[in-house]
Amino acid sequence: MLGIDFDVFDAKGQRVATFAKGVVVQGDQANYQIDGSHDAYSVTERSSGRVIARVQRRGVQGAELDVYVHMYLPNGFLLDAGPQATNLGGVTMSGNTFKNCGAGIAIG
């Protein structure tokens, strides 16, 4: 089973949720709505209604894992990444398959 691990940060650099193996395992439920089901997990900002992180597993068309994020990194950078595009400078990826590797993409 393909998985993804990452922390979700707000604009102030505070961790508001944690995904482990594609599942939300911790989150600030006072300020963020944490939703989970058999195949999808998401973190939504209550004040704006904006989904800031979503991971969909199993049954995704043509993939095992679909990830969408519109969240801040600890250094204050607003990361906007989804199945179609990312705002990381100079990076364009499409139609990639990662096999037998520790991390297909690692952002530090």
HELIX and SHEET records of a PDB file:
SHEET    1   A 3 PHE A   6  PHE A   9  0                                        
SHEET    2   A 3 ARG A  15  ALA A  20 -1                                        
SHEET    3   A 3 VAL A  23  GLY A  27 -1                                        
SHEET    1   B 5 TYR A  32  GLY A  36  0                                        
SHEET    2   B 5 ALA A  40  GLU A  45 -1                                        
SHEET    3   B 5 VAL A  51  ARG A  57 -1                                        
SHEET    4   B 5 LEU A  65  TYR A  72 -1                                        
SHEET    5   B 5 LEU A  78  ALA A  81 -1                                        
END                                                                             
